[in-house]
Structures are given as structure tokens and as C-alpha cells.
């Protein structure tokens, strides 16, 4: 992991800022602190950021609105923090483009694991050049791993890091059935601390972006009781 990775930590509680900044800085990351949504957007615009840790409940602009605005301009990895163990909040955060979420209270070990996993995933292009040179084309869909770009019938499709990796994992092995747990491990290196249904949200988001009719998918197919597979013809 590059020591120069910069993490924007957005939380209005001083105690949380101190609790999370210390282990991140000890791991070699540079931490930018923001206490509200407007400050978060301002700091993000002022310099390069490698990952955003974003609390859901914020003054001025809440975390979901900040996530939506960040995602409109960037594919930076985003981890949402929520004090509410509420499935709707989690799903909303993911559908607005967050890559991961974590519910308070959580262990520092779990938090560090999530941060490392997303930064590792985001840094893969420079580390695995041979795999990254792969281009997959099927039925009007073009996945260019080197450029980390996706085109559908000639039009560019904006995907988050996790959406791109999920699509590439499935499309690289057409016809192979992946369980939710296997996909979690493919995306993050392990499935610790993670809810397998998170995969369902990312798949739904991908289908909304790629399929003519998300209820009758052409590319990402559901295998009942097993998981998902990419079309093999």
C-alpha cells in the first residue's frame, strides 16, 4: 500500500475523528479531516484524495448527499459510516455510489481491514498490468481493463471501483457461477465483516446501468440458490 495514500475522514464528532485518525496515520496514511458535508466537498476539491470515509449523519449536507455529489465527479472509493443499523440507509448509500459501509460501533481492526481492502482494490491497475490489459467484448458491451472503462453500444458507462471489479470478475469467466461469498472474496480479498447481500445491491446497480430491462437481464444472470453468472454466449 502506498504510504502517500490520502484519506478524507468526514465526521462531525471529535471523538470519532481522533479514534479513526490515529490508526490510519499509524498505518502510514495521510488523513484530511472534515466536520460537515460542505467542508468535505471543499477539501475533496482542493487536492487529490485516494479514499473517503464518510459519516451518514452530518451537519449542512448529510452523508448521502455528499456521496451523491462526489460520485457525480469521481470514482474515488467511498466507505459510509452509519450509526443506524438500518438496511435502508445501507442500501441507499450503496445505490448512490458508495463502495462499502460499516455500522457503528465497529472495531478498529474491522475499520482498518475495510480501508486496506478498498485502497488495495483501487491500486490494482498499476500492480497487475497483464490482467489489466484484458479487453472483454460481448453483445455490445466492452470492458477495457487497462483503461478501467466500460462502453455499452458505444456509449461510456460510469461505474464505481467495486461495480467495475464485480463486472470484470463475472465477465472474465462467462458461465461460471459465483456465490455471494466468492464474489466478496474476489472483490475485497476476504469476506470478513461483510454482509453477503451487499453483492445483491451492487448487482442491481450494475443491471440498472447496463441492462435494457433490469428485470430481464442479458448480461448478469441470477442462478437461484447459488449466486450470479455472466452470460456465456
C-alpha positions, 0 to 999 in steps of 0.5 A: 500500500502506498504510504502517500495514500490520502484519506478524507475522514468526514465526521462531525464528532471529535471523538470519532475523528481522533479514534479513526485518525490515529490508526490510519496515520499509524498505518502510514496514511495521510488523513484530511479531516472534515466536520460537515458535508460542505467542508468535505466537498471543499477539501475533496476539491482542493487536492487529490484524495485516494479514499473517503470515509464518510459519516451518514449523519452530518451537519449542512449536507448529510452523508448521502448527499455528499456521496451523491455529489462526489460520485457525480465527479469521481470514482474515488472509493467511498466507505459510509459510516452509519450509526443506524443499523438500518438496511435502508440507509445501507442500501441507499448509500450503496445505490448512490455510489458508495463502495462499502459501509460499516455500522457503528460501533465497529472495531478498529481492526474491522475499520482498518481491514475495510480501508486496506481492502478498498485502497488495495482494490483501487491500486490494482491497475498499476500492480497487475498490468497483464490482467489489466490489459484484458479487453472483454467484448460481448453483445455490445458491451466492452470492458477495457481493463487497462483503461478501467472503462466500460462502453455499452453500444458505444456509449461510456458507462460510469461505474464505481471501483467495486461495480467495475471489479464485480463486472470484470470478475463475472465477465472474465469467466462467462458461465461460471457461477459465483456465490455471494461469498466468492464474489466478496472474496474476489472483490475485497480479498476476504469476506470478513465483516461483510454482509453477503447481500451487499453483492445483491445491491451492487448487482442491481446497480450494475443491471440498472446501468447496463441492462435494457430491462433490469428485470430481464437481464442479458448480461448478469444472470441470477442462478437461484440458490447459488449466486450470479453468472455472466452470460456465456454466449 
